[in-house]
Amino acid sequence: MNIDLDTITSRRSTRSYDGSPLSDSEIAVLAAAFQSAVPGPFGGKPRFAVLTAAVRGKVKMGTYGLISNVPAYIAGSVSRSAHANEDFGYAMEGVILEATRLGLGTCWIGGVFDHARATAAVGAEPGDLIPAVCAIGRPAEVRSLVDRLVTNAAASRTRKDPSLLFFDSSFDQPYPMNSSEPWTTVLEAVRMAPSASNKQPWRIIRTPPIASSPAAFHLYLAEDKAYNGIFGEVRLQNVDMGIAMRHFEVAARSLGLPGSWINLDSSGSTGAVGTTASRGRLPRDEKGLKYIATWLS
């Protein structure tokens, strides 16, 4: 995939489209992105498909008027596993960033969409999860009234202060966001990631290098349990964790920084992220956060 930091900073949630269909070449690039976006960091391999309209601007996905004139959707499914939602979020965000690189507009849609149509489009297997779909097309020159109202109500471009999201050595010490320090840029890329209802549930704490052990960035979920349980096994805030992992990885690779995702919790599931019994390396958490994974540099 050719996504980079510029792609992350240019991504916006688009709810108003001009209705013009995707070109054959654009669909071909998306098809290639479906393959290169997987596997997820925990080894899952979500499957994706493009659902297009036969008539200009008439494709429907049951979004109750929140999306206008969209010519296509990306539907996806993933086999059930302990980290299926994270793998789905990581993979889908990879596809979305590739679409952004093409100059297309996109919008994550979780929970409120036509699951039967998405299931048919992607050929989901019985028992698969379909956590979300994504609207895709060319942005309209003038945004609809509903678009403006929804964007303003959700404060879609507003982000929490970094001191509430990123920490250094302990959860009582905010990470020093120094503009000249490359990991600051990586964390800022995570801060700009989209999330369900813009709740921004990711928390990251760095542990510094000790002896032969490299520095590590540990990703945690600050879960809103009531919100995250609305859709059963589809956990939108865990999908958000996958999105955060994709943004962190893209930014780190763009800057030539070392590392990869691993799981330091020996009770975690194995997969591409790997596991180790070194639970003691994780920083002490007294805030009720849920550990997800670690970027070990």
N, C-alpha and C positions, 0 to 999 in steps of 0.2 A: 504494500500500500504506500502511496506517495503523500500521506498526510503529515503535517508538521505544525509547528507553533502558530504560524500565520493562519492556518486553517482553523485552529481552535479559537483564535481571537476574532475571526470573522464570522463564526457560526452564530446564528440567531434563530429563535423559534418563529416560524412563519405560519400564520393562520389565514392569510388572504393570498390567493393565487390568481394568475391570469387565465387559467383554464387550458392553456396550450399544452398539447400532449408531449410526453418525453420522446426524444428522437431514438432511432434504433441504436445509434452509437452510445447514447447515454445509458440505455437499458443494458447494452453489452458491458459497459464499464461497471455498472452496478452488479451485474451477474458475476463478474470477476471479483468484485469486492466481497460478495457473499462467501466466496471460497477463501480469500486471503484474510478475512476477519476472524476466522476460526483456526484452531480451537481457542476456547476461553482459557483464562489463567488456571482454572481448576480442571481442565480437560474436557469440558462439555463442548459439543459441536452443534450449536443452533443452526437451523435451516431457515432460509429466507426465500421470498418470492415477491415479484412486483405485480400488483393488481392494478390494471389500467382500465380506463373508461373507453367504451365503444363510441360514445358521443362526447364532444368537447365539454369539459367541466361537469359531467354528470355522474362520476363515480361516487358511490355512497359507502360509508362505513359506520353509519349510526352514531355520528358525533354530535347530533342534536344542534346543528347550526353553528357550532364553535369553529368549524373550518369551512371556508367558502371557496368554491370553484377549483377544488383540488383535482388534478388529472390522474393521480396515481397514489397508491399506498404501498409501503413495504410491510409485508406480514412476516412474522417469524414464529417458530416454535422451538422448544428444547425438551429433551428427555428429562424426566425427573431425576434429581440427584440432590445431594446436600447443598450444593452451591449452584444449582441450575439458574437461579435468578441473577447471580453475579456474572456467570458466564454469558447469559443472554444480554445483560446490559453492556458488558465489555464488547461483545461482538456487534450488536446493533449500533452502538456509538461509533465503532470503526466504520461501518457502512455509512452512517450519517455524516461523518467527517469527510469521507470520500465524496459523498454527494455535494457537500459544501465546497470542496475543492473544484467541482465541476461548475460551480456557480448556481446550484439549485437550492431552493429553500426547503426546509424540513421542519417537522414538529412532532415530538414524541406524544403519543396518546396511550395512556395506561388506564385500564379499567373500563372506560366508557367507549366501547366500540362493538361492532357486530362480530362476535366470536365465531359464529357459524361460517360467515363469509371468510374470515381470516383462516379458519381451519381448512376450508376447501382450497383456498388460494395456495397455501403452503404445503398441502398434503400431509397435515399433521397426523402422527400415529395416535391410536387410542391411548389416553393417559398422558400425552405430552402437555406441557404448559405453554400457554400463549400469553406471555406477560404484557405485551404491548404491540402496537402497530405504529407506523410512522407515515404521516402525510408527506408528499414530496412533489415538487413542481417548481415553476418559475414564480417568484413573488410578484404580486400585483403592484402596479405603480401607486395605487391608492388603497390603503388598508380599510377594511370594512369597519363599521361602527362596533359590531360585536367584538372584532379583533382588538380594537383599541380599548374597549371596556374590560375585556378579559385580561389583557396585558397589564393594564393599570391596576386592576383588582389584585392580580397575583404578584404585582411588583416584580415582573419577570426578569428585569435586568439588575435588580437590587441583590447585593451579596452581603453576607455577614462579614463583620470585621475579621481580618486574619487572626487576631488574638483570641477569637472564640473557636477557631477551627484547628490551628496548628500550634504544636507545643515542642519544647526542647528539654529532653532529659526527664521532666516530670510534667504532670498535667496542670501544675500550678505555675509553670513557666512558659509564657508565649514564645513561639519561635521568632527569632530576630529577623524580620523581613527586610533584608538588606538588598537593595536593587542591584548591586554589583555582584551578588553571590548567586551562582547558577541555580542552586536548589530552591531559592526564593522564587525564581521564574517557574520552576516545576510546580511548586505549591500554588502559585497564582493560577496556573493552568487548571489545577483541580478546582480552585475556588470559582472559576468561570464555568464549570460544568453545569449542564441542566440537571434538575432533580424534580421529582414528583411534588407538585404544589410548592415548588421552590423552597423546600424545607432544608436543603443543604445538610444532610445528616452525617456527612463524613467528618471524622476527626483524625488527624495524623500527628504522631509524636515521633521525634527523632531521638534515637539513642546514639551517642557519639562512639567513635571507635575506641576499643579497649584492647591493648596489647595487639594480638594478631587478628582480633575480630573487627570487621569493617563497620562503618556507620550504617544504621538501618532506619528506615521510615516505616512505622507500624500504622496500619489503617484500621480504624474502629468505626462502628456504627453507633451513633447516638439515636437509638430507636424510639419513635413514637409508637408504642405497641398497639394502641387502639387503631391508629391510622394504618399501620403496616399490616394489620390483620384483616382489613376490610374484605380483601379478595381471596381469602383462604391461603392456598399454597403459593399463589402469586404474591410475592412480597416486593412491593414497588420500591421500598427503601433499600432492599438488598440489590435490586436492579440498579439503583443509584450508586451502590458501592462498585459495581462493575463499570459503570460510566466513569467514576472517579479513577479507577485503576487504568482504564484506557487513556484518560487525559494525562495522568502521571507518566505513564510509559511513553506516550507520544512525545511529551515535552522532554523527558530525559534522553530519549534517543535523538531528538532534534539537536540537543545541546552536546551530544557525544558523551553523556554521563554514563558511568557503569551501573550494572545491577540487573536484577530480575525479581519477579514475584515468587516468594516462597511462603509456606505456612509453618509457623513456629509452634503451633498448637498441636500436640501429638494426638489429640482427639479428633483433629480435622480429617476430612476425606483426602485421599491421595489423588493425584492428577498432574497436569502439566505444571502446577504451581509447586508440587513436591511437598514433603513434610519432614519434620525433624522433631526429636523428642526434647529439644532445647527450650522447653516452656519457660525456664527460668530467665531467659534473655528478654522476655517481654517486660515492659515497664509496669510497675504496680498501678492498678486502676482502682480508684475509689469512687468513681462517678457512674457506675452501672453501665459502662459501654460494652459493646460486643466486638470482640476481636475478629477481624476478617482475614488479613494477610499482611505480609511484610515485604517491602522493597529492600533487598539486601545489596548494598553496593560493594 
